[in-house]
Amino acid sequence: MRSLCKAPPFDLVFKSNTGDIREGKGEPLYVTHGPKRSWFLISEHLATVADLSITLLVPHAVGQIVHNGGDIDNRIKTLIDALRVPLVISEIPADDAFDYTTEGMHCLLQDDKLIGRPSIQSYQDHNPEAPDSVRALIEVETRITRALWGNMHFV
């Protein structure tokens, strides 16, 4: 996610020097919990949403996805939660080893309610890394819901 945020055209939004942060409607494009900063690309104040096309590669026959490894809705909810910034400090594990001292963590979403159109398909992974591993390929299409000066780089 960091490499996407640092590449054109999104590099206009994210600056490593926090004194030169581009903001949407006067709102910062990050949240902080103590010394931990999490940046987001898709936000309410930039009037942007993300459409997700998720492909799951599962180590078993496709029809068994609900019976092997838990409900698919719980798996998808966990995956979607991992795409957004933490809303409260208790969502960050106490033993979190991520180094926030450079630029912080870069996430896709400010909030998972900014997902416009989710699409999910699954296929059998015929060469899984482990018997219980699932690979996820996520294609993201960003859209603006209202034209603003701060979101023109999404067009």
QUIBELSUL-V926639 format. One record per helix or strand of 3 or more residues. SS is the DSSP state (~ for helix, > for strand). FROM is the first residue (numbers start at 1). TO is the last residue. If there is no record, write none. Layout:
BEGIN
SS	FROM	TO
SS	FROM	TO
END
This chain:
BEGIN
~	2	5
~	10	12
~	18	20
>	30	33
>	36	42
>	48	58
~	62	64
~	72	81
~	89	91
>	105	109
~	112	114
>	115	124
>	134	144
~	149	154
END
